[in-house]
Amino acid sequence: MTKYLLDKFLYTVDRDPELVERYRTDPVGTVQWWEAEMAGRLLNCTADERTTWLSFTEDERRALREHDHVTLFQMGAHPFLTLTLFIAMFERDHGPLEYQRAYGRAMAHISLPYPDIAT
């Protein structure tokens, strides 16, 4: 499992409005493109600096492609990163705080101790 890579995906996609829309409408293509093109880029570095050893597991790819925030949290993805990205993608389809409440209800069955979200 690569919690760092999951969080990096959520962080970088959330900060680019075009990527948010792309991920909303084409999650399969976005995950595939991001893993091939962006996963190896180092945060806050030039595009020339890259690493080659990072990749998602198949379970991580599936959860990202299906927008499955519950599974992502259970895998250790930071809940603030999933919440902010998913609000950007789906809040417009709901009334005030409706999406946030649904997000919380979907995770209500998870009890302490929560998964470790440290990277």
Backbone as ProteinMPNN parsed JSONL, in Angstrom:
{"seq_chain_A": "MTKYLLDKFLYTVDRDPELVERYRTDPVGTVQWWEAEMAGRLLNCTADERTTWLSFTEDERRALREHDHVTLFQMGAHPFLTLTLFIAMFERDHGPLEYQRAYGRAMAHISLPYPDIAT", "coords_chain_A": {"N_chain_A": [[0.844, -1.178, 0.0], [0.46, 2.241, -0.712], [0.297, 4.843, 0.89], [1.35, 7.405, 0.763], [1.373, 7.928, -2.008], [-1.36, 7.787, -2.615], [-2.312, 9.991, -1.115], [-0.843, 12.0, -2.381], [-1.938, 11.927, -4.965], [-4.632, 12.73, -4.393], [-4.15, 15.265, -3.31], [-2.796, 16.686, -5.41], [-4.629, 16.552, -7.549], [-6.849, 17.86, -6.455], [-5.985, 20.492, -6.356], [-6.068, 21.521, -8.876], [-8.335, 22.836, -10.94], [-9.081, 21.925, -13.528], [-8.18, 19.28, -13.51], [-9.776, 18.302, -11.445], [-12.315, 18.347, -12.656], [-11.803, 16.613, -14.767], [-11.246, 14.23, -13.362], [-13.708, 13.864, -12.149], [-15.417, 13.348, -14.343], [-14.101, 11.411, -15.873], [-12.89, 9.126, -14.313], [-11.428, 6.693, -14.584], [-9.681, 7.073, -16.8], [-8.323, 9.338, -15.85], [-7.017, 8.454, -13.514], [-5.329, 6.518, -14.625], [-3.79, 8.118, -16.43], [-2.662, 9.95, -14.557], [-1.128, 8.299, -12.891], [0.769, 7.34, -14.725], [1.957, 9.71, -15.698], [2.239, 11.649, -13.632], [2.76, 10.537, -11.097], [5.456, 9.962, -10.64], [6.629, 12.451, -10.467], [8.237, 14.75, -8.363], [6.971, 16.432, -5.544], [6.791, 19.955, -5.435], [9.107, 20.372, -6.943], [11.221, 20.692, -9.847], [10.03, 19.743, -13.109], [11.834, 18.036, -14.244], [12.957, 16.467, -12.281], [12.42, 13.29, -11.128], [10.97, 10.25, -9.875], [10.982, 6.686, -10.097], [9.856, 4.525, -8.842], [7.319, 4.512, -7.699], [3.973, 3.374, -7.589], [0.456, 2.651, -7.872], [-1.369, 0.172, -6.003], [-3.448, -2.509, -7.198], [-5.866, -2.505, -5.789], [-5.904, 0.113, -4.8], [-6.018, 1.563, -7.195], [-8.557, 0.723, -8.093], [-10.252, 1.742, -6.032], [-9.776, 4.496, -6.354], [-10.641, 4.835, -9.03], [-13.331, 4.275, -8.712], [-14.213, 6.298, -7.113], [-14.28, 5.812, -4.352], [-14.417, 6.793, -1.372], [-14.6, 5.764, 1.21], [-13.226, 3.286, 1.204], [-10.729, 4.299, 0.441], [-10.086, 5.814, 2.735], [-9.962, 3.712, 4.601], [-7.726, 2.497, 3.638], [-5.822, 4.25, 4.408], [-5.644, 6.789, 3.316], [-5.643, 10.302, 3.707], [-8.36, 11.735, 5.44], [-9.142, 14.456, 5.181], [-8.104, 15.186, 2.735], [-9.499, 13.528, 0.945], [-12.106, 14.404, 1.485], [-12.079, 17.197, 0.793], [-11.471, 17.119, -1.956], [-13.583, 15.535, -2.939], [-15.772, 17.087, -2.229], [-15.331, 19.233, -3.964], [-15.862, 17.922, -6.339], [-18.482, 16.832, -6.114], [-20.302, 18.316, -4.532], [-21.855, 20.216, -5.833], [-23.953, 18.812, -6.876], [-25.744, 18.51, -4.873], [-27.717, 19.7, -2.05], [-27.124, 22.369, 0.418], [-24.538, 21.39, 2.539], [-25.355, 18.787, 2.251], [-23.89, 16.852, 0.81], [-21.599, 16.58, 2.433], [-22.708, 15.538, 4.767], [-23.658, 13.077, 3.79], [-21.211, 11.929, 3.12], [-20.079, 11.625, 5.672], [-21.993, 9.854, 6.81], [-21.552, 7.601, 5.237], [-19.177, 6.75, 6.256], [-19.712, 6.124, 8.841], [-19.803, 3.599, 9.981], [-17.231, 2.917, 10.576], [-15.063, 2.406, 13.188], [-13.182, 3.424, 16.121], [-9.984, 1.91, 16.703], [-9.076, 4.309, 14.285], [-7.883, 3.965, 10.891], [-4.348, 4.314, 10.358], [-3.275, 7.43, 9.373], [-0.928, 8.624, 8.893], [1.855, 9.592, 6.861]], "CA_chain_A": [[0.0, 0.0, 0.0], [1.241, 3.459, -0.878], [-0.487, 5.972, 1.405], [1.932, 8.646, 0.241], [0.936, 8.139, -3.386], [-2.785, 8.108, -2.563], [-2.451, 11.38, -0.658], [-0.294, 12.857, -3.428], [-2.962, 12.002, -6.005], [-5.739, 13.546, -3.907], [-3.655, 16.627, -3.136], [-2.503, 17.349, -6.681], [-5.851, 16.685, -8.336], [-7.708, 18.86, -5.809], [-5.467, 21.839, -6.545], [-6.152, 21.899, -10.281], [-9.749, 22.738, -11.323], [-9.25, 21.09, -14.724], [-8.039, 17.878, -13.097], [-10.976, 17.949, -10.669], [-13.366, 18.032, -13.626], [-11.405, 15.404, -15.492], [-11.425, 13.102, -12.449], [-15.154, 13.699, -11.953], [-16.082, 12.804, -15.53], [-13.363, 10.262, -16.414], [-11.978, 8.671, -13.262], [-10.534, 5.626, -15.059], [-8.637, 7.703, -17.605], [-7.535, 10.266, -15.038], [-6.125, 7.664, -12.649], [-4.313, 5.913, -15.496], [-2.903, 9.193, -16.871], [-1.934, 10.515, -13.434], [-0.11, 7.348, -12.444], [1.823, 7.276, -15.743], [2.613, 10.994, -15.943], [2.43, 12.519, -12.475], [3.154, 9.834, -9.872], [6.898, 10.039, -10.45], [7.095, 13.823, -10.237], [8.404, 15.104, -6.964], [6.229, 17.636, -5.172], [7.557, 21.194, -5.255], [10.392, 20.302, -7.647], [11.089, 20.892, -11.279], [9.488, 18.591, -13.824], [12.928, 17.145, -14.616], [13.266, 15.562, -11.18], [11.387, 12.26, -11.084], [11.275, 8.952, -9.295], [10.377, 5.653, -10.942], [9.453, 3.342, -8.085], [5.983, 4.644, -7.131], [2.796, 2.985, -8.372], [-0.686, 2.226, -7.069], [-1.755, -1.234, -6.025], [-4.704, -2.663, -7.945], [-6.96, -2.075, -4.902], [-5.893, 1.573, -4.777], [-6.548, 2.006, -8.49], [-10.0, 0.47, -8.105], [-10.904, 2.706, -5.146], [-9.703, 5.811, -7.003], [-11.499, 4.838, -10.228], [-14.735, 4.219, -8.292], [-14.47, 7.407, -6.176], [-14.664, 5.118, -3.115], [-13.716, 7.476, -0.284], [-14.568, 4.914, 2.405], [-12.095, 2.37, 1.028], [-9.502, 5.097, 0.471], [-9.818, 6.096, 4.146], [-9.553, 2.467, 5.24], [-6.36, 2.221, 3.17], [-4.922, 5.205, 5.037], [-5.671, 8.114, 2.699], [-6.05, 11.305, 4.695], [-9.764, 12.076, 5.215], [-9.313, 15.841, 4.743], [-7.807, 15.242, 1.302], [-10.631, 12.964, 0.195], [-13.279, 15.252, 1.667], [-12.019, 18.436, 0.016], [-11.567, 16.795, -3.375], [-14.918, 15.034, -3.271], [-16.665, 18.247, -2.171], [-15.148, 19.958, -5.221], [-16.451, 17.164, -7.445], [-19.868, 16.392, -5.989], [-21.185, 19.169, -3.741], [-22.77, 20.93, -6.736], [-25.091, 17.938, -7.161], [-26.505, 18.349, -3.628], [-28.037, 20.915, -1.316], [-26.118, 22.807, 1.395], [-23.988, 20.383, 3.467], [-25.933, 17.467, 1.993], [-22.833, 15.914, 0.44], [-20.747, 16.359, 3.593], [-23.428, 14.627, 5.664], [-23.639, 11.752, 3.161], [-19.832, 11.465, 3.261], [-19.96, 11.169, 7.053], [-22.821, 8.653, 7.012], [-20.908, 6.47, 4.561], [-18.043, 6.3, 7.071], [-20.16, 5.985, 10.224], [-19.568, 2.239, 10.47], [-15.82, 2.77, 10.926], [-14.907, 2.774, 14.596], [-11.81, 3.517, 16.625], [-9.006, 2.893, 16.235], [-9.125, 4.6, 12.862], [-6.645, 3.618, 10.182], [-3.241, 5.258, 10.481], [-3.243, 8.317, 8.209], [0.412, 9.221, 8.776], [2.572, 9.15, 5.661]], "C_chain_A": [[0.887, 1.239, 0.0], [0.425, 4.673, -0.429], [0.042, 7.302, 0.879], [1.393, 8.934, -1.152], [-0.557, 8.449, -3.452], [-2.984, 9.57, -2.177], [-1.927, 12.361, -1.709], [-1.292, 13.012, -4.577], [-4.076, 12.949, -5.58], [-5.339, 15.017, -3.81], [-3.479, 17.332, -4.476], [-3.742, 17.523, -7.544], [-6.725, 17.799, -7.766], [-7.252, 20.287, -6.079], [-5.514, 22.326, -7.98], [-7.601, 21.735, -10.749], [-9.995, 21.877, -12.571], [-9.119, 19.608, -14.395], [-9.226, 17.417, -12.259], [-12.095, 17.545, -11.631], [-13.048, 16.764, -14.409], [-11.63, 14.168, -14.638], [-12.913, 12.832, -12.209], [-15.791, 12.964, -13.135], [-15.405, 11.569, -16.108], [-12.378, 9.741, -15.379], [-10.997, 7.602, -13.733], [-9.369, 6.221, -15.843], [-7.744, 8.617, -16.799], [-6.557, 9.514, -14.154], [-4.996, 7.064, -13.488], [-3.298, 6.964, -15.95], [-2.043, 9.696, -15.721], [-0.827, 9.575, -12.968], [1.064, 7.296, -13.429], [2.63, 8.569, -15.824], [3.004, 11.775, -14.689], [2.983, 11.815, -11.233], [4.644, 9.965, -9.595], [7.445, 11.431, -10.222], [7.175, 14.098, -8.744], [7.627, 16.382, -6.685], [7.189, 18.797, -4.97], [8.948, 21.153, -5.884], [10.157, 20.569, -9.125], [10.585, 19.612, -11.931], [10.581, 17.594, -14.201], [13.278, 16.148, -13.52], [12.109, 14.585, -11.013], [11.897, 11.045, -10.336], [10.537, 7.904, -10.124], [9.787, 4.496, -10.152], [8.023, 3.4, -7.55], [4.899, 4.168, -8.093], [1.7, 2.561, -7.409], [-0.791, 0.707, -7.071], [-3.064, -1.329, -6.809], [-5.897, -2.229, -7.09], [-7.042, -0.551, -4.831], [-6.445, 2.134, -6.081], [-8.063, 1.853, -8.531], [-10.729, 1.505, -7.254], [-10.885, 4.113, -5.748], [-10.627, 5.883, -8.211], [-12.98, 4.882, -9.858], [-15.12, 5.355, -7.352], [-14.916, 6.862, -4.818], [-13.906, 5.697, -1.924], [-13.651, 6.649, 0.985], [-13.376, 3.958, 2.321], [-10.775, 3.123, 1.059], [-9.123, 5.421, 1.911], [-9.326, 4.845, 4.861], [-8.151, 2.047, 4.816], [-5.343, 3.198, 3.765], [-4.852, 6.561, 4.365], [-6.211, 9.117, 3.713], [-7.487, 11.754, 4.424], [-9.989, 13.519, 4.789], [-9.042, 15.971, 3.246], [-8.948, 14.653, 0.485], [-11.837, 13.883, 0.309], [-13.209, 16.505, 0.8], [-12.117, 18.169, -1.478], [-12.976, 16.375, -3.748], [-15.97, 16.129, -3.137], [-16.563, 19.017, -3.484], [-15.83, 19.243, -6.388], [-17.963, 17.013, -7.334], [-20.81, 17.311, -5.224], [-22.218, 19.869, -4.617], [-24.021, 20.119, -7.062], [-26.045, 17.808, -5.973], [-26.826, 19.711, -3.027], [-26.943, 21.26, -0.324], [-25.796, 21.718, 2.418], [-24.539, 18.971, 3.254], [-24.844, 16.445, 1.651], [-21.95, 15.587, 1.643], [-21.414, 15.394, 4.572], [-23.447, 13.203, 5.103], [-22.248, 11.131, 3.268], [-19.63, 10.885, 4.661], [-20.761, 9.911, 7.325], [-22.17, 7.421, 6.388], [-19.74, 5.919, 5.377], [-18.433, 6.03, 8.524], [-19.875, 4.603, 10.807], [-18.116, 2.0, 10.892], [-15.638, 3.257, 12.359], [-13.427, 2.85, 14.969], [-11.25, 2.127, 16.85], [-9.122, 3.059, 14.732], [-7.833, 4.135, 12.188], [-5.598, 4.7, 10.382], [-3.178, 6.108, 9.221], [-1.891, 9.024, 8.084], [1.084, 8.717, 7.507], [4.048, 9.038, 5.938]], "O_chain_A": [[1.938, 1.265, 0.641], [-0.075, 5.435, -1.257], [-0.732, 8.213, 0.585], [0.999, 10.063, -1.444], [-0.979, 9.281, -4.255], [-3.731, 10.297, -2.831], [-2.503, 13.431, -1.903], [-1.467, 14.112, -5.102], [-4.427, 13.867, -6.32], [-6.106, 15.902, -4.185], [-3.958, 18.451, -4.657], [-3.888, 18.55, -8.207], [-7.282, 18.596, -8.521], [-8.068, 21.208, -6.033], [-5.049, 23.427, -8.275], [-8.055, 20.606, -10.938], [-11.007, 21.181, -12.654], [-9.853, 18.778, -14.932], [-9.638, 16.26, -12.354], [-12.745, 16.518, -11.437], [-13.93, 15.948, -14.675], [-12.148, 13.163, -15.127], [-13.319, 11.677, -12.081], [-16.608, 12.063, -12.944], [-16.059, 10.76, -16.767], [-11.168, 9.893, -15.541], [-9.839, 7.61, -13.315], [-8.209, 5.907, -15.577], [-6.536, 8.671, -17.032], [-5.391, 9.896, -14.054], [-3.833, 7.108, -13.087], [-2.091, 6.738, -15.869], [-0.832, 9.854, -15.876], [0.286, 10.016, -12.683], [2.22, 7.218, -13.014], [3.848, 8.532, -16.0], [4.006, 12.49, -14.697], [3.619, 12.461, -10.399], [5.053, 10.067, -8.438], [8.6, 11.586, -9.826], [6.291, 13.722, -7.974], [7.627, 17.305, -7.498], [8.269, 18.634, -4.402], [9.864, 21.826, -5.41], [9.016, 20.657, -9.58], [10.705, 18.527, -11.362], [10.286, 16.426, -14.452], [13.838, 15.09, -13.806], [10.968, 14.987, -10.788], [13.102, 10.845, -10.187], [9.554, 8.229, -10.789], [9.259, 3.562, -10.754], [7.553, 2.41, -6.99], [4.909, 4.521, -9.273], [1.971, 2.163, -6.276], [-0.361, 0.041, -8.013], [-3.713, -0.311, -7.052], [-6.845, -1.644, -7.614], [-8.137, 0.009, -4.804], [-7.244, 3.07, -6.072], [-8.769, 2.766, -8.96], [-11.717, 2.087, -7.702], [-11.875, 4.838, -5.657], [-11.321, 6.881, -8.401], [-13.79, 5.452, -10.589], [-16.241, 5.376, -6.843], [-15.837, 7.404, -4.207], [-12.878, 5.159, -1.514], [-12.721, 6.82, 1.773], [-12.606, 3.842, 3.274], [-9.803, 2.642, 1.64], [-7.952, 5.312, 2.274], [-8.377, 4.91, 5.643], [-7.466, 1.328, 5.544], [-4.136, 2.992, 3.637], [-4.075, 7.414, 4.795], [-7.124, 8.811, 4.48], [-7.808, 12.12, 3.294], [-10.96, 13.787, 4.082], [-9.678, 16.777, 2.567], [-9.327, 15.207, -0.546], [-12.525, 14.115, -0.685], [-14.187, 16.842, 0.133], [-12.781, 18.918, -2.194], [-13.505, 16.816, -4.768], [-16.967, 16.108, -3.859], [-17.58, 19.41, -4.056], [-16.319, 19.888, -7.315], [-18.662, 17.059, -8.346], [-22.023, 17.1, -5.265], [-23.346, 20.09, -4.179], [-25.035, 20.68, -7.478], [-27.037, 17.084, -6.049], [-26.282, 20.736, -3.439], [-25.947, 20.544, -0.221], [-26.692, 21.193, 3.078], [-24.211, 18.061, 4.015], [-24.869, 15.315, 2.139], [-21.593, 14.426, 1.846], [-20.749, 14.528, 5.141], [-23.273, 12.237, 5.846], [-22.127, 9.925, 3.487], [-19.082, 9.794, 4.819], [-20.276, 8.997, 7.992], [-22.233, 6.328, 6.95], [-19.357, 4.76, 5.213], [-17.568, 5.738, 9.349], [-19.724, 4.468, 12.021], [-17.814, 0.975, 11.503], [-16.012, 4.38, 12.697], [-12.553, 2.401, 14.228], [-12.021, 1.223, 17.173], [-9.248, 2.082, 13.994], [-6.815, 3.938, 12.851], [-5.934, 5.872, 10.555], [-3.042, 5.575, 8.119], [-1.735, 9.923, 7.258], [0.91, 7.562, 7.119], [4.818, 8.679, 5.048]]}, "name": "protein", "num_of_chains": 1, "seq": "MTKYLLDKFLYTVDRDPELVERYRTDPVGTVQWWEAEMAGRLLNCTADERTTWLSFTEDERRALREHDHVTLFQMGAHPFLTLTLFIAMFERDHGPLEYQRAYGRAMAHISLPYPDIAT"}
